[in-house]
Amino acid sequence: MNINTVNTMAAGKRRVTWKIPSLTADWLKNFACIVMLIQTIGVVVIEKGIINLDKYTQVGLSQAMAEDNHLMFMAGVGSIMQLVGGLAVPIFAFLLVEGFLNTSDYRKYLLSIIIIALVSEIPYDFAMSRSFFDWSSQNTMVSVCICLFMLYFLQMFSGRKEVWRYVIQFIIVFCAVLWVTLFKAQYGLCMVLLVAVFYLLYARHILKTVIGVIVSLLYVTGPLSFYIIWCYNGQRKNKIPKYIYYIFYPLHLLVLGIIAYSM
């Protein structure tokens, strides 16, 4: 191979550029649902079904894993699947803000989420505790409802003078944090803070990303989702009806709960 051939190949390599993917809202929704499904399988089927994690204390689980390699392997798989599920939280928060800003009927949007939250509670309780009513924690859609109320009030007071606007915004976000804490809603704290960041810093992309990455560290793998969010192209053409996504949440909890219960 002569020197001219080498130079030509090197020049060709230099011309290769990395193309950022262009992702639609549907793509983000599908990805978030898939990783959420993986997390739920890890929690409900593996940890609560196969391992029956609730019967162990922390010390007892450590001793059991030391004596049983299969148990240790399954516990590791369950943990990894939960880490994968952490990718969904920032994406759901981002899509919620996009939905709020683009909806033509806020009341209908809110009512849909409230209905799904109520419908999902029994499947959620059954999947997580094998009980039809368990007040120890609430499903993710409860967090989404609280975030929608928070966004409504943040928008309502957005026209205030600068100093008072910041004070009111802090009070509204703080109240939302209190509500998700009180209800013990899944993803609550992280979801509220990320939704607030995505909304209040909507046009400040770099600052929004930096603060969002820091907040999403609550779920370890959450920061990785910001690359996917960065690739969002703004297209909101729904190839899949939005109600399919609403139905998916309680349905996947019910199905996985039944599978775990049968083990």
C-alpha positions in Angstrom: 0.0 0.0 0.0 1.5 3.3 -1.1 1.5 6.6 0.8 -1.1 8.2 -1.4 -3.6 5.4 -0.6 -2.9 5.8 3.1 -3.5 9.5 2.9 -6.7 9.0 0.9 -8.0 6.6 3.5 -7.1 9.0 6.4 -8.8 11.9 4.6 -11.9 9.7 4.2 -12.0 8.9 7.9 -11.7 12.5 8.8 -14.8 13.3 6.7 -16.9 10.8 8.7 -19.1 12.8 11.2 -21.3 11.7 14.0 -24.9 12.2 13.2 -27.2 12.9 16.1 -30.4 10.7 15.9 -33.7 12.5 15.4 -36.3 11.1 17.8 -40.0 11.8 17.9 -42.2 11.9 21.0 -43.6 8.5 20.1 -40.0 7.1 20.1 -39.4 8.6 23.6 -42.7 7.2 24.9 -42.0 3.7 23.5 -38.5 3.7 25.0 -39.7 4.9 28.4 -42.4 2.3 28.5 -40.0 -0.5 27.6 -37.5 0.4 30.3 -40.3 0.9 32.8 -41.5 -2.6 31.9 -38.0 -4.0 32.5 -37.9 -2.3 35.9 -41.3 -3.7 36.9 -40.3 -7.2 35.8 -37.3 -6.8 38.0 -39.2 -5.7 41.0 -42.5 -7.7 40.7 -41.5 -10.9 39.0 -37.9 -11.4 40.1 -37.7 -9.8 43.6 -41.3 -10.3 44.8 -42.0 -13.5 42.8 -38.9 -15.6 42.3 -36.8 -14.4 45.3 -39.7 -13.5 47.5 -37.6 -10.6 48.9 -40.2 -9.5 51.5 -39.6 -12.6 53.6 -35.9 -11.6 54.2 -34.3 -9.1 56.4 -31.2 -7.3 55.0 -28.9 -9.5 57.1 -30.9 -12.6 56.2 -30.7 -11.8 52.5 -27.0 -11.4 52.6 -26.6 -14.7 54.4 -28.9 -16.5 52.0 -27.1 -15.1 49.0 -23.7 -16.2 50.4 -25.1 -19.8 50.6 -27.0 -19.8 47.3 -25.4 -18.7 44.1 -28.7 -18.8 42.1 -30.3 -16.5 44.6 -27.3 -14.1 44.4 -27.6 -14.2 40.6 -31.3 -13.5 40.5 -30.9 -10.6 43.1 -28.2 -9.1 40.8 -30.5 -9.4 37.7 -33.3 -7.7 39.6 -31.0 -4.9 40.7 -29.7 -4.3 37.1 -33.3 -4.3 35.8 -34.2 -1.6 38.4 -31.2 0.5 37.3 -32.4 0.2 33.7 -35.8 1.5 34.8 -34.2 4.6 36.1 -33.8 5.8 32.5 -37.6 6.3 32.3 -38.0 9.0 35.0 -36.3 11.9 33.2 -38.1 11.0 29.9 -41.5 10.8 31.5 -40.9 14.2 33.2 -39.8 15.7 29.9 -42.8 14.4 28.0 -45.2 15.6 30.7 -43.9 19.2 30.3 -44.2 18.9 26.6 -47.7 17.5 26.9 -48.7 20.3 29.3 -47.4 23.0 27.0 -48.9 21.6 23.9 -52.3 20.3 25.1 -55.4 22.1 23.7 -57.5 21.1 26.8 -55.7 21.0 30.1 -58.8 19.9 32.0 -59.3 16.9 29.8 -55.6 16.0 30.0 -55.7 16.3 33.8 -58.9 14.3 34.1 -57.5 11.5 31.9 -54.4 11.2 34.2 -56.6 11.3 37.4 -58.7 8.4 36.0 -55.7 6.4 35.1 -54.2 7.0 38.6 -57.3 5.8 40.3 -57.6 2.8 37.9 -53.9 1.9 38.4 -53.9 1.9 42.2 -55.4 -1.6 42.7 -53.1 -3.3 40.1 -50.1 -1.4 41.6 -51.0 -2.5 45.1 -51.5 -6.1 44.0 -48.2 -6.1 42.1 -46.2 -4.5 44.8 -47.7 -6.0 48.0 -50.1 -8.8 46.8 -52.9 -6.8 48.4 -55.7 -5.0 46.7 -55.4 -2.0 49.1 -52.1 -0.9 50.4 -51.5 2.7 51.6 -47.7 2.3 52.1 -47.1 3.7 48.6 -49.0 5.0 45.6 -48.5 4.5 41.8 -46.5 6.7 39.5 -49.6 8.3 38.0 -50.3 10.0 41.3 -46.9 11.7 41.0 -47.9 12.7 37.4 -51.2 14.2 38.7 -49.4 16.3 41.3 -46.9 17.5 38.7 -49.8 18.6 36.5 -51.3 20.6 39.3 -47.9 22.1 40.0 -47.5 23.1 36.3 -50.9 24.7 36.3 -50.0 27.0 39.2 -46.5 27.7 38.0 -48.1 28.9 34.7 -50.8 30.9 36.6 -48.2 32.9 38.5 -45.7 33.3 35.6 -46.6 36.9 35.0 -45.7 38.2 38.4 -42.8 40.6 39.1 -39.4 38.8 39.0 -38.6 38.7 42.8 -42.2 37.6 43.8 -42.3 35.1 40.9 -39.3 33.3 42.2 -40.7 33.2 45.7 -44.1 31.9 44.5 -42.4 29.3 42.2 -40.4 28.0 45.1 -43.5 27.7 47.3 -45.4 25.9 44.6 -42.6 23.4 43.9 -42.1 22.9 47.7 -45.8 22.1 48.1 -45.7 19.6 45.3 -42.7 17.9 47.0 -44.7 17.7 50.2 -47.6 16.1 48.5 -45.7 13.4 46.7 -43.9 12.7 50.0 -47.1 12.5 51.9 -48.6 10.2 49.4 -45.4 8.2 49.0 -45.9 8.2 45.3 -43.5 6.3 43.1 -40.8 8.4 41.5 -42.3 11.3 43.4 -39.4 13.5 44.5 -37.4 13.1 41.4 -40.4 13.5 39.1 -41.5 16.8 40.7 -38.0 18.3 40.7 -37.3 17.3 37.0 -40.7 18.6 35.8 -40.0 21.9 37.6 -36.6 22.1 36.0 -37.9 21.2 32.5 -40.6 23.8 32.8 -38.9 26.7 34.5 -35.8 26.4 32.4 -37.5 25.4 29.2 -35.6 27.7 26.9 -32.2 27.5 28.7 -31.1 24.2 27.3 -27.6 23.9 28.8 -28.6 25.0 32.3 -31.7 22.8 32.2 -29.6 19.8 31.2 -26.9 20.3 33.9 -29.4 20.7 36.7 -31.6 17.9 35.3 -28.6 15.5 35.3 -27.8 16.4 38.9 -31.4 15.8 40.0 -31.7 12.5 38.0 -28.7 11.1 39.9 -31.4 10.0 42.4 -31.9 7.1 40.0 -28.2 6.5 39.1 -28.8 5.8 35.5 -31.2 8.8 35.0 -28.5 11.1 33.6 -28.0 8.8 30.6 -31.6 9.7 29.4 -30.5 13.2 28.7 -28.8 12.1 25.5 -32.1 10.7 24.3 -33.9 13.9 25.4 -31.3 16.0 23.5 -32.1 14.0 20.3 -35.8 14.9 20.5 -36.9 16.7 17.3 -40.1 18.2 18.5 -42.4 16.0 16.4 -45.5 15.0 18.3 -47.4 13.0 15.6 -49.0 10.1 17.5 -48.7 7.0 15.5 -49.9 5.1 18.6 -53.0 6.6 20.3 -52.2 8.2 23.6 -54.8 6.1 25.4 -52.8 3.0 24.6 -50.0 4.4 26.7 -52.5 5.2 29.5 -53.9 1.6 29.4 -50.4 0.1 29.3 -49.5 1.3 32.8 -52.2 -0.5 34.9 -52.3 -3.4 32.5 -48.6 -4.3 32.8 -48.9 -4.0 36.6 -51.8 -6.4 36.6 -50.3 -9.0 34.3 -46.9 -9.0 36.1 -48.7 -9.1 39.5 -50.6 -12.2 38.5 -47.4 -13.8 37.2 -45.6 -13.1 40.5 -48.6 -14.2 42.5 -48.7 -17.6 40.7 -45.1 -18.4 41.5 
